[in-house]
Amino acid sequence: MNQSIPKNYSLNLPIHHDTYLIDGKIGKWKGDFTDVISTLLASNEEDQYTILGDSPKMDEKHALLALDAADKAYSNGTGVWPTMKVYERINCMQKFVDLMVLKREEVVKLLMWEIGKNLKDSQKEFDRTVDYINDTIKEYKKIDRDGAFFHNNSGVRALIRRGPLGVVLCLGPYNYPLNETFALLIPAIIMGNTAIFKPAKHGVLLIAPLLEAFQKSFPPGVVNIVFGRGREIATPIMKTGKINVLALIGHSSSAISLQDLHPQKNRLRLVLGLEAKNPAIIMDDADLELTVNECVNGSLSYNGQRCTAIKVIYVHEKIKDKFLTKFCEEIDSLKLGLPWENTLLTPLPEPNKPKYISDLIDDATSKGAHIINKNGGKKTKNFVFPAVLYPVNKEMNVYKEEQFGPVIPIISFSDIKIPIKFMAESSYGQQVSLFGNSEEKLGPIIDSLVNLVCRVNLNSSCQRGPDVYPFTGRKDSAVATLSVHDALRSFSIRTFVASKDNPTNKGILRKLIDNKKSNFVRTDYYL
């Protein structure tokens, strides 16, 4: 691995990040700080992690100040933001995205250094997030148009729109600290909610360049951004009972812990993206070359650190040997490199991850599995080369855990009931990749799979996009649905004004519309 750093991608270190955003003001943090490290250059045990800089380790007092600001801005639905005209909220969001794109180079560079994502994928994450915001604006306009007419049924006239829910606590993941976090935050605020947002532990510095864009684009208290440990920030906020929506992408244990802190759970809406154990099922008539390529990328893109990654592979006995040979050859040919070298494999951003992956491998091999690729399991301080494990059984930790890293368990089958039984018994139900060419075989399997997961990928790897498609899961994999269309609905509720269809009410409604005395009761819309 070449450790020379091109000038374009070097950083001026250390980065002393000491700002936060509460109630429309960018404050300066005077308390304790947490070092932000990068594992990129620490391939040998004697190498030290690079200290990129530091970030505020904020406290309960400031967490509650952020909550108070969001609560005041929402003001039980009477605040400026939730009652604002739709086109005014859209203008605020458009201003934000226009300012955001000016920070592209800085954010992309920090994505590479903080979380080890390669250049191509870091650029894609930023650009995809910008596209997501623009598509959200378009979809919000459509929702507004759809609500701009009166229904009349059984003598009752109704104007039905979607309204905000309240104050949102937004917690994003480290693996997509920009895109998946904003997939929560953006639809939440454009629908009229207010928010407190705490970045993930890894991927924290890259949010700092965007604070000013948030501050300049939205009214005070609409977006509040605080930094620190979840236990010290999210815990006191949830205990108040003032949070109306918990929006989290992460682990189910975190989601459960935070829910349990809320004193009025029936008032808490959940928008959660959680774990997955997405299988690939390879039938005996699958196109071998296509299948291998999709499974390599599906299991190892960003080192498998994606909830949508292929986490276990079921291959039919008839083609098992051919698949394993070709799959292992492809994986062993992969190169490890630094993010700007655009290799598929890059260093792991979490210091404890190499040990975790090695422990999974050791557990599996102690229970009968073998590492069947030549380079599998080779370890450095910041990386473990992808290990293909076969045969895997249910006694192994890697069989049931979402490994979130470069280890690939493989199981052979002759009866399709085996992988289907695994999926039925699994705690998760996000996606599956199904490889094969016989419609007679695939048809009944698809009919079963669509009731076990929420997306069946035919002859392609599991993935989230395009963002206009629903992104959700069954069981412990998700609550609510995220996509450009669905997220706006997840962060809102149908609400309407109803009146008996008589001359008096028709006259009042007519005057409300003509005199523009209500932002809700209107029949115009934003083009």
N, C-alpha and C positions, 0 to 999 in steps of 0.2 A: 504494500500500500504506500503510494507516494504521499509524503506528509508535507510537501512544499505547498504553500498557500498562494494562489494567484492574487495579485494586487486587488483585483475587482471584488474579491470575496473576503479580504482581510478586514478585521475590525479594529477600531481604536479602543484599546482596553486600558483600564477597566471601565465598564459602563455603569456609572453611578445613577441608578434610577431611584428618584426620591419623591415622585409625584403620585397623586391619586385624584380622583374626580368625585366630589360629593356636592350635591345641591348646586350644580352649575359652576362650581369654582374648582380650579386646579390647585390643590393644596400641596404644601411641602411637608414631607414626613420627617419628624425629628427624633423618632424613637429607634428601636432596634431594626437591624436589617438582616436579610438572609442572603448568603452567597449564592450566586447563580453559576453553576459549573457546566462545562462541556466535556464530554468523554472523547471527542473526536480524535485527539492527538495522543491518547493514553493507551497505546496498543500493548506496551510492555508493562510488567508488574511494577517496575521501578519508576515508570512515568507518572507524573502528577496530572490530575485533571486540570484543564484550563479554567481558571476563574474568569468568567466573562464580565462579572461585575456583581452588583447586589441589587436587591429589591426590597421594598418596605415589608417588614413583618408587623402588620397592623394588628390592633387589639380590639377587644370587645367594645370599648367606648366608641371607636370610629366605625365599627360594624353597625352599631345601633344608630349612629349619626346618619350613615348612609340609608338605613331603613327608614328613619324619620323623614329624610328628604324625599324618598320615593313615596312614602305614605302621604306626605303633605302634597306632593305634586299630583297624586291620584285623588286625594281628598274625597274618598268614598264615591268616586265617579263624578264629582262636581268640579274637579280641577281643570286648569286650562287645557292640558293635554288630552284627557279623555273626552272633553266636550268640544274640542277643536274641529273645525271643518276638515273633511277628508283631504281636500286638495292642499290644505296647509300642512297636514302631517306628511303628505307625500312630498311636498316641497322641502321639508326638513330632511327627509330621508335622502332625497336627491342631492341636497347640499352635502350631506355626509359622504355619500359615495364619491362625489366629485373631489372632495378633500382626501378621501381614503386613497384614491389611485395615485396621488402624489407621493405616497409613502411606500410604493410597491417595492422598489429596490432595497430599501432599508428592512422592510418586513421579511422579504424573501431571504435576505442574508441571515437574519436572525433565526428564521425557521431552520436553515441548514445547521447553524452552529448550536442552537439549543436542543433540537430534537433529532438531528442527524438525518433529516429527510433530504433526498438528493435534489439537485438544482431544478431538474425538469418537474418533479412532483411539487416542489416548493412554489415554483412559478404557477403551476397548475392550481395549487390550493388557493393562492391569492386571486388569480383570474376567475376561478370558479366561484369564489365568494362574491366578487364584484358582479358576476353574471347572476348569481342567486339573488342579490339585492335588487338588481334591475328587473329580474323576472318577478320578484315579489311585489314590486311597485305595480307592474302590469297586471298581476293577478288581483291585487287589491282594488285597482280601478274597475276590474270586471265585477268583483263582488259588490262594489258600490253601485255599478250600473244595474246589476241584478236586483238590488234592493230599492231601486228608484221608482217603484210603481205600487199602487194599492191593490190588494186582494179584496174580493167581495164574496163572502160565502155565508149562506143562511142568515142574511140580513146583518152581518157584521163585516165592517170594513177594517182592513188591517194593513199597516205598513211595516214590513218585517225586514230588519237589518241584523247585522252582527255587532255586538257590543263587547267592550273589554271586560276582563275578569278582576283586575286589581293589580296588586303588587307581585312581581315575579322575582324569585331568586334563581339566578342563572349560573350554572356551574358546568364548564366545558371540560373536554378531555385533553390529554397531552398529545395524542397522536395526530389530531386535527385541531390544533388550538385556535386556529382562525376560522376555518370553514364550518366545523360542526358547532362551535360555540356561537357563531353568527347565525347558523341555521336555527338556533333557539332564540337568540336575542333580537334579531331583526324582525321576524314576524310578531314577536311579543310586543315590541314597542310600536310598530306601525298600526297595530290594532287598537292602540289607545291605552295599553298597560304601561306601568312604570317598572323600572327594574334595578336590582342590585346585581352586579356581575363581578364574580371573583375568578380570575384566570387560574388555569391548572398549575401544578407545581413546576412542570417542565413546559416551556413555551410562555414564559411570563414577560420577558423583556420585549418581545415582539408586539405586545399590546401597548406598551408605553408610547410609541410614535403616533398612536391613534387617539390618545386622550384629548388632544386639542381639537381634532375633528369632531369628536362627540360633544365637546364643550361648546363649540361654535355652532353646531347644527341643531341642538335640541334645547327646549326650555329647561330651566333649573329643576333638578330632581328627577327628570325623566330617565336618564341613564346615570347610574352611580357605579364607579369602578374602584374596587378596593383590592388590596393585595395582602397575602399572608396565608397562614395555615387554615384549612377548612374547619378544624376543630375550634379555632379561636374566632373565626369569622362567621361561618354558617350556623354553628350551634346556637349562639345567643340570638341570632336573627330568627331561627325557627321556633325557639322557645317562646317568643312573644305572641305567636299566633297571628301575626299581622301579614304573613305571607299567604297569598291566595293561590299562587302557582309555583310548584317546585319543578324547574326545568333543568334536567341533569342528563349528561351523557357520561357514563362511567360504569362503576360496578354496582350490582344490585345491593350489596351489603351497605354501601354508602347511602343509597336511596332509602333503604329500610330504616337505617339509623336516623336519618333526617326526618323521615315521616313520623317516627316514634316520638320525636321531640315536639311535634306540633300538638297543641292542646285541643284543637278542634279539627280533627282529621276530615270530617265530612265537608268542611269548607275548603279543603286543600285539593286543588286539581293537580294531577301529575302529568308531566310530559317527559318521558324517560327513554333514553336509548342505552341499553344495557348489554350484557354479554351475549355471545353466540358461540355455537359449536357447529359451524356450517360444514356439512359433509359434501364430498364429491362422490357420486355413484357412477361407476364406469361399467357399462354393459359390454357383453362379449363382442358386439358388432361396432363398437365405437371406432371412430377415426383416430388411430393411435397418435399420429403426429400432432393433430389439432389438440387432442386431449392432453398430451404431455405439455404442450406449450401453455395451455390454459391453466393447468394444474400448477406448473412452476410459477407463473405470474400470480395466480390466485392465492397460492400458499405463501409466497415469499416477497411480494411487492411490499415495500417498506418493512422488510424482514418479518412479515406476518403480523405486524403490530396494528392490526385493523380488526374491528369486530366483524367486518364482512369478509375476512380472509377465509379460505378453505382450511379448516382445522383438523380434518380427518378424511382419509380417502378410502373408499370401498371399491375394490377392483374385482371383476369377475375372474373366477379361477381359470377360465379358458385362455385369457390373455394376460394373466398375472405376470408371468415370467417376462414376456416381451415388454409390458408396461414398466415393470420395475427396472429392467436393464436400461431402457431408454430414459426413463425419468431420472435415475441416478446419474447417468452420463451427463444429462443436461444440467443438473444441479452442481455436479462437481466441476463443470466448466465455468460456473459463475465466478466473477471476480469481486473481491471486496475492495471498496475504494472510499475516498472521502466524497462528501455530497456533490462538490463541484465537478467531480469526475463522472457523474451521472451513471454510476454503477447501480445495479439492482440492490446489491448488498452494501450496507453502510454500517458504521459502528452503532451499537445499541445505546440509547441516550440515558437509560437508568443504570446507575452504578451496580445495583444488585441483580440486574437481569441476567448476566452471564451465569452467575451461580444458580439462579432459579432454573434456567434452561438445562444446565449440567445436571442438576438434581433430578429433573424430569427424566433425562436420558438414563441416569444411573438407576433410577427406580424401575424404568421399563426394562432395562437390560438384566436387572436382577430378577425379573419375573418372566423372563423367556424371550424378550424381544432382542433383535440384533440391529446394530447400525449397519445398513447394507450399502451405503455409499462411502467411497474411499476417504473423503475428507470430513465426513460427518462427525460433529462433536468436537473438532479441534478448537481450542479455546485460547483467547487472549484476554487481557484485562477488560477490554471493551467490546468483545464480540465472541460469539460461538458460531462456527460454520454450520449451516443447516444440516441436521441429522435426519435421515430417512429411517424410521423404525418399523421393522416387520419381523414376525407377526405381532400385532398388538392385541391384547385382551382386556376385558373389563376390570381386571384387578389392578391395572396400571393407572397411575394418576393422570397420565397424558390422554387416557381414553375418555375421561369425563371432564377434566379441567379445560377451560379456555386458556391455552398456553400463551397466546399473545407474544410469540417469538418464533425463531427459526428452528422448529422441530416439527416433523411431519409424520404422524402415525398412520400406518396403512394396515388394512384388514382385507382379507380376501373372502369372497362369498360365491356360492353357487345358487343360492336361493334368495331372491329379492326380498324375502321376508326379513332377512338378517339386518340390512341397513334400515329398513322401514321400522323394525322393532327398536333399533337403537334410537331413531328419531322420536318415536313415540314415547320412549322411556326417558329421553333427555329432558333436562330442565329448561332447555332452550328451543326456540323455534323461529329463527330468523329467515334463513335461506338454505337452498341446496343447489348444487350443480349436478345436472344429469347428462351423461354422455352416452349417445347411442344413435342408431340410424333407422331402426325398425319401428314404424308407427304402430304396428300391432303390439309390440312389447311396451313401447313408451306410453301409449295412450292410457292404459289402466294404472301404470305407475304414477303418471302425472296426476291422475284423478285422486290418488291417495296422498301424494305429496302436498298438493295445494291445501289440504286440510291439516297438515302438520307444520308447515312453514308459511311465510307470507310472500315468498318470491321463489319461483322455480326457474333456474337459469339453464336453458337448453343448449348444450354444447358450448357453454361459455362459463367463465369463472364467476363467482359471487361478487357483487359490487353494489354500491349505493346508487349511482347515477343511472340515467340523467335525473336531475333534481326535480323534474316535473312528475316523476313517477313516485308512488307511495313508498315511504321507507318506514317500516315498522316490524314488529315481531310478535310471536305468540309467547305464552308462558312467561318466563323470567327474562325475555329478550327485549321487551319494550312495553311502554304504556303510551297510548296515543300514537298519532301518525305524523311523520315529518315528510314534507315535500313542499314545493312552492305553493301548491293548492291546499294541501291538508294542514300545513303548519298554521296558516292563518285561521283555520277553523279550530285547531287545537288550543289556540291562545285566545279564543273568543267564545261567545255564547249567543244563540239567537234570542233576540229581544224585539218586541214590537209594540206599536201603539194601535189600540183597537177602539172602534166606536160603532155604535148602532147606526145603521144607514138611514138617517133621517135628515130633513132639511137643515136643522140647527147645526148638527155635527158637520155636515157637508160644507156649510158656510164657514164654520170655524177653521176647518182644514184648508179650505180655499184661501182664506185670509193668511193662515200660517205660511202657506206656500208662496202666495203673491208677495207678502211683506217680508219674507225671509226672516221670521222671528225665531225659527228653530233650525238648528243644524241637523237634527234628526228627521223632522217632518219636512221633507222636500222631495221633489221629483227630478231635480237636475242632477247631473253627474259630471265627473272629471274626465275629459277626453284624453 
